[in-house]
Amino acid sequence: MASDKPIVLHLGDPIEFNKELYAQISKEFIVIRPSLEERQRDAFLKALKEKKWGDFQGIFRPFWNTGGEMGRWDAELIPLLPRSLKVYGSAGAGYDWMDVDILAEHAIVYCNGAQASSEAVADMAIFHIISVFRNMQWSMDAARSADPNLWLEAHQNTAATAHNPQTQILGIIGLGNIGYTIARKAYACFGMKIYYQDLYRKSTEQEEAIGASFCESLDELLGVADCVVLATPFGGSKLITQEALAKFKIGAKFVNIARGALVDEAALVSALKSGHLSAVGLDVHENEPHVNKELAQMRNVTLTAHTAGGAVETQIGFEKLSMENVRRVLTGQEPLTPVNKHLLKG
């Protein structure tokens, strides 16, 4: 380990797309890629305690589906990291598996890949928005059933409860990279009226570009929106609860492309059965990979298998961002997509 070059851990599979960038990083830093066996939680914790990889300064995880075999980065794992560690760059937009606040307490910047997935996730949100307004799940199920009676039923009856998204109010919870891209597309494509709620208000210029109105509270947003889209990171507790659902407009629609753990699905089922909600679109689920059986049987519920970010362009961007964030921090530059930098002291 004796070298003037900083040590960086590469967690997960070999680089697939950005090989030139990886080659450059391998020249600038000592890159160590722990094996699959070393990445299992017990083995990983043991290696950290023994300082197996020395005083490494950066970690990057280029794929969302590998490199996380050690499980949650929490109060048990994070204190074992070397004091030299400055940055963790990861694929993926969500970070419910990472206690970013504890990471900040140890002066470690966490950077995610939301910027790379914004287009793909926003496109999936648009699909779900169209679906909940136009009864697409009912129509698609009927068409695939090969049953002429079901086909005729859908053909003759879906229009009675379908609406054009145009002029409808789209309420977005969380107007970060993904939320803003959803708003931009919905505003440009359909002329939807955009309302949003976020911890931080956008600039006047940004709001005007998408015709957006800021809501001071979540209750205000829920009470006005014809369709609510959840696009905020998981903050440790459910956001769409029975109490929150009661504040939706009667007959409103709901779309979740954020995290399933943010939603009480039992309460969601009840809201659909009572008619308080008229339609729901979910790309993410409370107990993945297990889908709520009652929701799966409802023809006014559109379901996809957490594939919103699933595009080649996203994978390329995830790889690149994970490495670029680490490279920038370790060379004295600002990270591209920091998540917890505002929590770092000093």
N, C-alpha and C positions, 0 to 999 in steps of 0.2 A: 504493500500500500504506500510505500515511501515514494512520494512524487509531489511536484509543485502543482500538478493539475488537480482541480476539484474532482471529487468522486460523486458520481450520479448513479442512482439505482433506476433500472429500467424494469418495471413490473409488467409482466404479461408476455404475449406472443411477440415474435420478431416483427420488425417494421415491414409493412407490405407496400406502401405507396410512396412515402417521402424518403426514399433511400439515400438521395444525395444529401439531404439535410442531416440524416442520421450519421452519414459518413463524416460530415463536418463536425458534428457534435462529438463524435468518437475521437476526433483529433484534438478538440479543445478540452475534453474532459476524459476522465477514466470512467467508462460506462460498465457497470456490472449488472447482469441480468440474472437474478436468483431463479433457480429451477422451480418447477411446479411443486416439487416436494418441499423445497425451502419456503414456499409461499403459503403452505398450510399454517393455520393460526399458531398451533403449539410450536412448530418448528420456527416460524417467523419470530415469535416472541423470544424464543430461546436465542436465536441469532442476534437479535437486538441487544439482549442482556449481555451477550458475550462479545459484542462489538465486532461481529464476524465481517462486516463490510466496512469497518473503519469509521472515520468521522465524515460520512457523506454529507454533501451540502444540498443536493437536489434529488427529487424523485419525479419520474414521469410514468404515467400509465396511459399508453396510446390507444387502448381499446376498452370499450365499456363492458365487454363480456369476458375479459380475462384480466388477470392481474389483481383481482380483488379476493383471491381465495382465502386470505387471512380473516375476512369478515370485517365487522365494523371497526373503524378507527375511533376509539373511545378513550375513556379515562384509564383503561388498563393498558392500552397499546401506546398511545401518544407520549406519555412520560418516558417511555423507554427509548425514544428517538434521540439521536445525538444532538447536543446543543448546537452543533455546527449546521444543522439542517435549516435552510432558509425558505425553500419553496417546494410545493407539491403541485405538479401540473397533471391534470387528468382529462381523459375523454369523458363524454357525457355531460348533459346539462344539469341533471339533478345531483344532489350530494347528500341525500338522506342517510347514506352509509358513513358519512364523515362528520364528526363533531368539529365543525369549523371554528367554533368559539374556543374550544380547548386548544385547537391548533394555534389560534391567535395568541392565547396565553403563553405559548412557547415560542412566540415570535416567528411563526411559520406561515407564509402566505399560501393560501389554497387558490388555485386557478382552475376553472372548469372549461368545458367546451361548448357552452350554450351558443356562442357566436357562430360555430360551425353548423349547428343543427337548426338554426332559426328558420331558414327557408323551408326545410323538410317538415318540421313540426307545424309551422304555420299553414302549410299546404294541407296537412292532415286535419288541422282545425277547421279549415275552410270546407273540407269534405264533410266533416261532422255537422258543421253549421248548415250546409245545404241539406244534409240528410234529415236533421231534426225539423227543419222548416217544411220539407217536401215529402215527408213520410217514406224516405228511400228504403229503409229496412223492410217495411211492410211490402213494398213493391218488389224488392230484390228477392225476398223469401218466397213470395208468390210465384215469381218467374222461374225460380229454381225448383219449385215443388213438383213440376210436371203435372200438376192437378189443374185442369181447366176451370173448375169451380173456384179455387183459390185465386187463380189468375183473374177471372172475371170480377171477383169480389174486390180485389185490389184495384183493378182497372176502373171500376165503377165508383168506388168509395173513397179512395185516398184524397181526391181533390177537395172533399168536404171539410177537411181539417188541415189542408196544406196552404202555405203562404209563401209569397215571394219574399226573400230577405230584404229587398229594396225598401228603404225608409224605416225598417224595423230598428229598434235600439239594441245594439250589441254592448253588453257590459263586460269588461275585461278586468279580472282580478289579477293584478301584477302586470305592469307595462314595462318590463325589461326588454331584452333583445327579442325574445320570442313573442311576448305580448304585443310589442309595438309592430312587429312584422305582421302579426295576425290583423291588427287594426288597420295597417296600411293596405293590406290586400282586401279586406272586407269593405273598406271605404272606397277604394278604387274600383273594385269589381262590381259591387252591388249598390253603392251609395248608402250604406248603412250609417246610422247615427252612432257615433262611438262615445261611450261613457267608460270611465275607468277609475279604479281605486288602487293606490299604491302608497308605500311609505314615503316615496319621494315624487313630487309633482314634476312633470316635464316642463320644459321651457315653453313660452308662448309660441315660439316658432314651430316647435315640434308638435304642439297641440293643433295649431292651425293647419299644419300639413295633412292631418288626418281628420280634421273637423272634430276633435275630441273635447269632451267636457270632463273636468275632474270632480270626483265625488269625495267629500271630506271623510265619509265613513262607509264601511261595508254595507250597513243597513240601508243607506241612501242609494247605493248602487243596486242592491237586490230589489228594492222597491220600484225601480224605474225600468229595468232591463227586460226586453222581450226574450233575450237569450243571454245567459251568463256563461262566459268562458273562463275556466280556471287555468291560470298560466303563471302561478307563483311557486317558488321552491317550497319544499316541506320544511316547516319550522318547528317540528317536534310534536305537534298536536293537530287534531282534525279542525278544519276550517268550515266545511260544509256539514253542519250538524243538523239535528232535528229542529233546533231553535232557529238556525240560519235559514233552513228550507221554508220555515213558516213565514219568512219575510219576503220570499220570492213573490212576484206577481202571480195571480191565479192564471194558469195556463202557460206559464213561461217554459222555456227550454233551458237545458243545462248541458254543457260540454266540458269534459275534463281531459286535457292533454298534459297535465302537470305530474302529479303523483297520486296514486290510488289511496295512499294512507291519509290524504287530506279530506277524504269523503267518508261519511257514515253511510255505507251502502244499504243497510237495513232501513234507515230513515229515508233513503232515496227511493227504495221500493215502495214504502208507505206513501210517499208524496206522489208517486206515479199512480198507484192504485186509487188514491183519493181524487185524482184529477187536478191536484194543486200544481203539479208539473204535467205538461202535455207530451214531452219527448226528451230523451236523454241520449247523448253520444259520449262513449267512453273509450279512450285508447289505453288508459291505465286503470288498474283494478286494485281493490283494497287488499286482496290476498293472492297476489300473483304467484304462480301461474294459474291459480284456481279462480275461475270466473263465477260470480254470483249466479246460482242456478235460476233464481226467479227473474233476474234481469235478462238472462239469456233467452228466456221464453217469451219475452214481451216484444211485440212487433213495433212498438214505438221507441225501442232502445237499439241504437246502433253500437256495435261492439267491434273493436279491433284489438290486436294482440300486442300492445305496447310497441308498435312499429312506426310511430309518428316520425322519429328521427332516422328511420331506416332507408337511407339513400347512400349511394357510393360517394357522392360529394360530401356527405356528412362524415363518413369514415375517413376520407382524406383530410378533412378539416380537423377532426378530432386528433388524429396523429400529429398533424403539424402544430396545432395549438399546444398540445401537451409538451412537445419538445421546445417550441419557441418561448413559451412562458418561463420554463426553467433556464433556458439559455439567456434570456434577457435579464432575469433577476441576478443570475450568477456573474453577469458581466456589467452589473451596475445600472441597468436600464429598468424602466417601469414595466411591470407585467402587462400583458394584453387583456386578460380577462380575470382580474382578481375578484374573489368572492368575499373574503374576510379582511381585506386590507384595512378597512375602516375600524376594525376591532383591535388592531395591533396598537400597543401602547408606544407612543413616541413616533 
